[in-house]
């Protein structure tokens, strides 16, 4: 019984020391859901997340720091393209669309290099 009473404070201290594990939502600020597709390219990564009713995308620079041109687009099949573009240091996006029972396609670009997913989540 005494051993159990000592273990609990030790475990609590360990959690405080190490922190909690990162989740998909923490990996891409603003995007909720589970990771659905990641496409790497020369200067960054295009990440797409899917929740029950929505899809979300971000373009993340491989080497964040200085401002450079970045963009991310997301389009549901039969819908309009949602885009975020400009000069950013770390990432473009998030962009979100309603995607309940709909395919989506995403494109991401960082410093002139880009990648796209084609139609996914069908």
C-alpha positions as CSV (number, residue, x, y, z in Angstrom):
1,X,0.0,0.0,0.0
2,X,2.8,2.4,0.8
3,X,4.5,1.7,-2.5
4,X,1.3,2.6,-4.4
5,X,1.2,6.0,-2.5
6,X,4.8,6.7,-3.6
7,X,4.3,5.7,-7.3
8,X,1.4,8.2,-7.9
9,X,3.3,11.4,-7.1
10,X,6.3,10.1,-9.1
11,X,4.1,9.5,-12.2
12,X,2.5,12.9,-11.8
13,X,5.9,14.5,-11.6
14,X,7.1,12.6,-14.7
15,X,4.1,13.8,-16.7
16,X,4.9,17.4,-15.7
17,X,8.5,17.0,-16.6
18,X,8.0,15.3,-20.0
19,X,4.7,17.0,-21.0
20,X,1.9,15.5,-22.9
21,X,2.4,13.9,-26.3
22,X,1.7,16.2,-29.3
23,X,-1.6,15.6,-31.2
24,X,-2.4,16.2,-34.9
25,X,-4.2,19.4,-34.0
26,X,-1.1,20.7,-32.3
27,X,1.0,19.8,-35.3
28,X,-1.0,22.1,-37.5
29,X,-2.4,25.1,-35.6
30,X,-6.0,25.7,-36.6
31,X,-6.6,22.3,-38.2
32,X,-8.7,19.8,-36.3
33,X,-9.2,16.2,-37.2
34,X,-6.8,13.4,-38.1
35,X,-4.0,13.6,-40.6
36,X,-5.3,12.4,-43.9
37,X,-2.4,13.0,-46.4
38,X,1.0,14.6,-46.3
39,X,2.9,15.4,-49.5
40,X,6.5,16.5,-49.2
41,X,8.2,18.7,-51.8
42,X,11.6,20.4,-52.1
43,X,10.9,23.4,-49.9
44,X,8.1,22.2,-47.6
45,X,5.1,19.9,-46.9
46,X,1.4,20.0,-47.8
47,X,-0.6,18.6,-44.9
48,X,-4.3,17.7,-45.2
49,X,-6.5,16.9,-42.1
50,X,-10.0,15.4,-42.1
51,X,-12.7,15.6,-39.4
52,X,-16.2,14.2,-39.7
53,X,-17.5,17.1,-41.7
54,X,-14.5,19.2,-42.7
55,X,-11.2,19.0,-44.5
56,X,-8.3,21.4,-43.6
57,X,-5.0,22.0,-45.3
58,X,-1.7,23.9,-44.5
59,X,1.6,24.3,-46.4
60,X,4.5,24.2,-44.0
61,X,8.1,25.4,-44.8
62,X,10.9,22.9,-44.3
63,X,13.2,25.7,-43.0
64,X,11.1,28.3,-41.3
65,X,12.6,31.7,-40.5
66,X,12.7,34.3,-43.3
67,X,9.6,35.4,-45.1
68,X,8.9,33.9,-48.4
69,X,5.9,33.4,-50.7
70,X,3.7,30.6,-49.6
71,X,0.2,29.4,-50.6
72,X,-2.3,26.7,-49.9
73,X,-5.5,25.9,-51.6
74,X,-8.3,23.4,-50.8
75,X,-11.3,22.6,-53.0
76,X,-14.2,20.3,-52.4
77,X,-15.5,18.5,-55.5
78,X,-18.2,20.7,-57.0
79,X,-17.3,23.7,-54.8
80,X,-15.2,26.8,-54.8
81,X,-11.4,26.9,-54.1
82,X,-10.4,28.3,-50.7
83,X,-6.9,29.9,-50.8
84,X,-4.5,31.5,-48.4
85,X,-1.4,33.1,-49.9
86,X,1.2,35.7,-49.1
87,X,4.6,36.1,-47.4
88,X,5.0,34.0,-44.4
89,X,7.8,32.6,-42.2
90,X,6.4,29.2,-41.2
91,X,3.2,28.2,-43.0
92,X,0.3,29.2,-45.2
93,X,-3.2,28.4,-44.0
94,X,-5.1,26.8,-42.4
95,X,-7.9,26.7,-45.0
96,X,-11.0,24.7,-44.3
97,X,-13.9,23.5,-46.4
98,X,-17.1,21.4,-45.7
99,X,-16.3,17.9,-46.9
100,X,-19.0,15.6,-45.6
101,X,-19.1,12.8,-48.2
102,X,-17.1,14.9,-50.7
103,X,-13.7,14.5,-52.3
104,X,-11.2,17.3,-51.9
105,X,-8.0,18.3,-53.6
106,X,-5.2,20.5,-52.1
107,X,-2.2,22.3,-53.4
108,X,0.6,23.8,-51.4
109,X,3.6,26.0,-52.4
110,X,6.6,27.4,-50.6
111,X,9.2,29.6,-52.4
112,X,8.2,28.6,-55.9
113,X,8.1,24.8,-55.4
114,X,4.7,23.1,-55.0
115,X,2.8,19.8,-54.6
116,X,-0.8,18.7,-54.9
117,X,-2.9,15.8,-53.8
118,X,-5.2,15.1,-56.6
119,X,-8.7,14.1,-55.5
120,X,-8.6,12.4,-52.1
121,X,-11.0,11.5,-49.2
122,X,-13.5,10.1,-51.7
